[in-house]
Amino acid sequence: MAYQSLRLEYLQIPPVSRAYTTACVLTTAAVLELITPFQLYFNPELIFKHFQIWRLITNFLFFGPVGFNFLFNMIFLYRYCRMLEEGSFRGRTADFVFMFLFGGFLMTLFGLFVSLVFLGQAFTIMLVYVWSRRNPYVRMNFFGLLNFQAPFLPWVLMGFSLLLGNSIIVDLLGIAVGHIYFFLEDVFPNQPGGIRILKTPSILISQAPPLPDAVSARYSGSFLVGSGAWKSRCEHWVCSLLAELPDREQSEGSLRACGKAIFDTPDEDPNYNPLPEERPGGFAWGEGQRLGG
């Protein structure tokens, strides 16, 4: 019974996050029994002169021996990789794989100029950075000591590494690559005259399972409603799914209203009073009154 529940929980993990996390754990287990880290680390000379191509992949899979550092990295890797895949990359497996390839390529390129032998931790920081920039209003708590918003998380982790006496080059590399991806994918295409430079290769898209138009539409940060034509397709898709339910009692009109309720932007509550820090301009200190008045 416990095995079945554990198996079901494992299979519920999104495919890319499941595959990458499993590969990291199995690589660490293999180092304990079968191989040594010297067969895995990033070495350009061995890669390009001795054709040990596997090092281009294995250096992203090994996080050191089992201990606090390994568990810390695995928790962050699993958590933020899964949240990205289930969040802004939901229904976009090919795009998520392409982000992996793009980030890995840039880190390998930068790795030629810095003395890093394993790039897995930098890759985790990249995932954390992209997630944090796409969820800017999420409030974070670091070990119950520090409260901040999500975009500061990569910098807090870098400061934590500095306090532990570790090199921050790994963190800076992950932040740099994450920022390049975020800028090219989320910022530059939305600028006046901007274009979308990062395009997922068709070979990756063809390998992904077929998706409805509503799911395959591009979005970033959260599930956002796009143009009116796209919203109509979403409504039609939802209504057609609901119409296939065996115990349906609603009429076609009520089904379409249901679709509109899901995809239309909700009306603003005129009685909503935002928190002071969420108001435009920040805190309204004194509400225009003089101190002591």
C-alpha positions as CSV (number, residue, x, y, z in Angstrom):
1,M,0.0,0.0,0.0
2,A,2.8,2.4,0.9
3,Y,4.6,1.4,-2.3
4,Q,1.5,2.2,-4.4
5,S,1.0,5.6,-2.8
6,L,4.7,6.4,-3.2
7,R,4.6,5.3,-6.8
8,L,1.5,7.4,-7.6
9,E,3.0,10.4,-5.9
10,Y,6.2,9.9,-8.0
11,L,4.2,9.6,-11.2
12,Q,2.3,12.8,-10.4
13,I,5.6,14.8,-10.7
14,P,5.8,16.6,-14.1
15,P,7.9,14.6,-16.6
16,V,10.9,17.0,-17.0
17,S,11.2,17.6,-13.3
18,R,10.8,13.9,-12.6
19,A,13.5,12.9,-15.1
20,Y,16.0,15.5,-14.0
21,T,15.6,15.0,-10.3
22,T,15.8,11.2,-10.7
23,A,18.9,11.5,-12.8
24,C,20.6,13.6,-10.1
25,V,19.7,11.2,-7.4
26,L,20.8,8.1,-9.4
27,T,24.1,9.8,-10.4
28,T,24.9,10.4,-6.7
29,A,24.0,6.8,-5.9
30,A,26.2,5.6,-8.7
31,V,29.1,7.7,-7.3
32,L,28.8,5.9,-4.0
33,E,29.1,2.4,-5.6
34,L,30.2,2.4,-9.2
35,I,32.0,5.5,-10.5
36,T,34.0,8.4,-9.2
37,P,33.4,12.2,-9.6
38,F,36.5,12.3,-11.7
39,Q,34.6,10.6,-14.5
40,L,31.8,13.1,-14.4
41,Y,33.2,16.6,-13.9
42,F,33.4,19.3,-16.6
43,N,36.8,19.3,-18.4
44,P,36.9,21.0,-21.8
45,E,40.2,19.2,-22.8
46,L,38.8,15.7,-22.1
47,I,35.5,16.7,-23.8
48,F,36.9,18.1,-27.0
49,K,40.2,16.3,-27.3
50,H,39.3,12.9,-25.9
51,F,35.6,13.0,-27.0
52,Q,34.3,12.3,-23.5
53,I,31.0,13.9,-24.5
54,W,29.0,12.5,-21.5
55,R,30.7,15.1,-19.3
56,L,28.6,17.8,-21.0
57,I,25.6,16.2,-19.2
58,T,27.0,14.5,-16.1
59,N,28.5,17.7,-14.7
60,F,24.9,19.0,-14.3
61,L,23.8,15.8,-12.4
62,F,26.3,15.5,-9.6
63,F,25.8,17.7,-6.5
64,G,28.4,16.2,-4.2
65,P,28.3,13.4,-1.7
66,V,25.2,12.8,0.4
67,G,25.0,15.4,3.1
68,F,23.5,18.7,4.0
69,N,24.6,20.4,0.8
70,F,23.2,17.6,-1.4
71,L,19.8,17.6,0.4
72,F,19.6,21.4,0.3
73,N,20.3,21.5,-3.5
74,M,17.9,18.6,-4.1
75,I,15.1,20.3,-2.2
76,F,15.5,23.6,-4.1
77,L,15.9,21.8,-7.5
78,Y,12.8,19.7,-7.0
79,R,10.7,22.5,-5.6
80,Y,11.4,25.2,-8.2
81,C,11.8,23.0,-11.2
82,R,8.3,21.5,-10.4
83,M,6.8,24.9,-9.7
84,L,8.0,26.2,-13.0
85,E,6.8,23.2,-15.0
86,E,3.4,23.3,-13.3
87,G,3.2,27.1,-13.4
88,S,4.3,29.2,-16.3
89,F,5.4,26.1,-18.4
90,R,2.1,24.2,-17.8
91,G,1.3,22.5,-21.1
92,R,4.5,23.6,-22.6
93,T,6.9,20.7,-22.1
94,A,8.8,21.4,-25.3
95,D,9.4,25.0,-24.2
96,F,10.6,23.8,-20.8
97,V,13.0,21.4,-22.3
98,F,14.3,24.2,-24.6
99,M,14.9,26.3,-21.6
100,F,17.0,23.5,-20.1
101,L,19.0,23.2,-23.3
102,F,19.5,27.0,-23.7
103,G,20.6,27.3,-20.0
104,G,22.9,24.3,-20.2
105,F,24.5,25.7,-23.4
106,L,25.2,29.1,-21.9
107,M,26.5,27.6,-18.7
108,T,28.8,25.3,-20.6
109,L,30.0,28.2,-22.7
110,F,30.7,30.4,-19.6
111,G,32.2,27.3,-17.9
112,L,35.1,27.5,-20.4
113,F,36.2,30.7,-18.7
114,V,35.6,30.0,-15.1
115,S,37.1,27.2,-12.9
116,L,33.9,25.3,-12.2
117,V,33.8,21.5,-12.5
118,F,30.2,20.9,-11.7
119,L,27.4,23.2,-12.9
120,G,24.3,21.6,-11.3
121,Q,24.1,24.1,-8.5
122,A,24.3,27.0,-11.0
123,F,21.5,25.4,-13.0
124,T,19.4,25.2,-9.9
125,I,20.0,28.9,-9.3
126,M,18.9,29.6,-12.9
127,L,15.6,27.8,-12.3
128,V,15.1,29.7,-9.0
129,Y,15.8,33.1,-10.8
130,V,13.3,32.5,-13.6
131,W,10.6,31.4,-11.2
132,S,11.2,34.4,-8.9
133,R,11.0,36.9,-11.7
134,R,7.8,35.4,-13.0
135,N,6.3,35.5,-9.5
136,P,7.3,38.9,-8.2
137,Y,4.6,39.3,-5.6
138,V,5.1,36.0,-3.8
139,R,6.3,36.6,-0.2
140,M,9.2,34.4,1.0
141,N,10.5,33.4,4.4
142,F,14.1,32.2,4.7
143,F,14.5,29.9,7.7
144,G,12.1,32.1,9.7
145,L,14.7,34.8,9.8
146,L,14.1,36.9,6.7
147,N,11.0,38.1,4.9
148,F,11.2,39.3,1.4
149,Q,9.5,39.1,-2.0
150,A,10.4,36.4,-4.5
151,P,12.7,38.4,-6.9
152,F,15.2,38.7,-4.0
153,L,15.4,34.9,-3.4
154,P,18.5,34.2,-5.7
155,W,20.4,37.0,-4.0
156,V,19.5,35.8,-0.5
157,L,20.8,32.3,-1.5
158,M,24.0,33.9,-2.8
159,G,24.4,35.7,0.5
160,F,23.8,32.4,2.3
161,S,26.5,30.8,0.3
162,L,28.8,33.6,1.1
163,L,28.1,33.2,4.9
164,L,29.0,29.5,4.6
165,G,32.3,30.4,3.0
166,N,31.4,29.0,-0.5
167,S,32.3,30.6,-3.7
168,I,29.6,32.9,-5.2
169,I,30.7,32.3,-8.7
170,V,28.2,29.5,-9.0
171,D,25.4,31.7,-7.9
172,L,26.4,34.6,-10.1
173,L,26.6,32.2,-13.1
174,G,23.1,30.9,-12.4
175,I,21.7,34.4,-11.9
176,A,23.4,35.7,-15.1
177,V,22.1,32.8,-17.3
178,G,18.6,33.0,-15.7
179,H,18.5,36.8,-16.4
180,I,19.5,36.3,-20.0
181,Y,16.7,33.8,-20.5
182,F,14.1,35.9,-18.7
183,F,15.1,39.0,-20.7
184,L,15.0,37.3,-24.1
185,E,11.8,35.4,-23.3
186,D,9.7,37.7,-21.2
187,V,11.0,41.3,-21.4
188,F,12.4,42.0,-24.9
189,P,9.5,40.6,-27.0
190,N,7.1,42.9,-25.1
191,Q,9.2,46.0,-25.8
192,P,8.3,48.4,-28.7
193,G,9.9,46.9,-31.7
194,G,10.9,43.8,-29.8
195,I,10.9,40.3,-31.3
196,R,10.9,36.9,-29.8
197,I,14.4,35.5,-30.3
198,L,14.1,32.2,-28.4
199,K,11.9,29.9,-30.4
200,T,11.5,26.3,-29.5
201,P,12.7,24.0,-32.3
202,S,10.0,22.2,-34.2
203,I,11.6,18.9,-33.5
204,L,11.0,19.4,-29.7
205,I,7.4,20.5,-30.3
206,S,6.7,17.4,-32.5
207,Q,7.9,15.2,-29.7
208,A,5.6,16.8,-27.1
209,P,2.0,15.4,-26.7
210,P,-0.6,17.3,-28.7
211,L,-2.3,20.1,-26.8
212,P,-5.5,22.1,-27.2
213,D,-5.1,25.6,-28.6
214,A,-5.9,27.1,-25.3
215,V,-3.0,25.3,-23.5
216,S,-0.5,25.7,-26.3
217,A,-0.9,29.5,-26.4
218,R,2.2,31.4,-25.2
219,Y,2.1,33.0,-21.8
220,S,4.6,33.9,-19.1
221,G,4.4,34.3,-15.3
222,S,0.9,32.9,-15.0
223,F,-2.1,31.7,-17.1
224,L,-3.1,34.9,-18.8
225,V,-5.9,35.6,-21.2
226,G,-4.7,36.8,-24.5
227,S,-6.6,38.1,-27.5
228,G,-10.4,38.0,-27.9
229,A,-10.2,35.3,-30.6
230,W,-8.0,33.1,-28.4
231,K,-10.4,33.6,-25.5
232,S,-13.3,32.5,-27.7
233,R,-11.4,29.3,-28.7
234,C,-10.8,28.7,-24.9
235,E,-14.5,29.1,-24.2
236,H,-15.5,26.8,-27.0
237,W,-13.0,24.2,-25.9
238,V,-14.2,24.2,-22.3
239,C,-17.8,24.1,-23.3
240,S,-17.2,21.2,-25.6
241,L,-15.5,19.3,-22.8
242,L,-18.4,20.0,-20.4
243,A,-20.9,19.0,-23.0
244,E,-19.4,15.5,-23.1
245,L,-20.1,14.9,-19.4
246,P,-22.7,12.1,-19.0
247,D,-24.7,13.7,-16.2
248,R,-24.9,17.2,-17.8
249,E,-28.0,19.1,-16.9
250,Q,-27.0,22.5,-18.1
251,S,-28.1,23.9,-21.4
252,E,-25.7,25.1,-24.0
253,G,-26.2,28.6,-22.9
254,S,-25.3,27.9,-19.3
255,L,-22.2,26.0,-20.5
256,R,-21.0,28.9,-22.5
257,A,-21.6,31.2,-19.5
258,C,-19.5,28.8,-17.5
259,G,-16.7,29.1,-20.0
260,K,-16.9,32.9,-19.9
261,A,-16.8,32.9,-16.1
262,I,-13.5,31.0,-16.3
263,F,-11.7,33.0,-18.9
264,D,-13.2,36.5,-18.6
265,T,-11.3,38.9,-16.5
266,P,-13.1,39.3,-13.2
267,D,-14.6,42.6,-12.3
268,E,-12.8,44.7,-9.7
269,D,-14.3,44.9,-6.3
270,P,-15.0,48.6,-5.6
271,N,-14.8,47.9,-1.8
272,Y,-11.4,46.3,-2.0
273,N,-8.8,48.1,0.2
274,P,-5.2,47.0,-0.7
275,L,-2.5,46.7,1.9
276,P,-0.4,49.9,2.3
277,E,2.7,48.3,0.6
278,E,0.6,47.3,-2.4
279,R,-0.8,50.8,-3.1
280,P,0.8,52.8,-5.9
281,G,3.5,54.9,-4.3
282,G,3.9,52.6,-1.3
283,F,2.9,53.5,2.2
284,A,0.7,56.6,2.6
285,W,2.5,58.0,5.7
286,G,0.2,60.3,7.7
287,E,-2.4,60.5,4.9
288,G,-1.4,64.1,4.1
289,Q,-1.4,65.3,7.8
290,R,1.5,67.0,9.5
291,L,3.2,65.2,12.3
292,G,2.0,66.4,15.6
293,G,-1.0,68.1,14.0
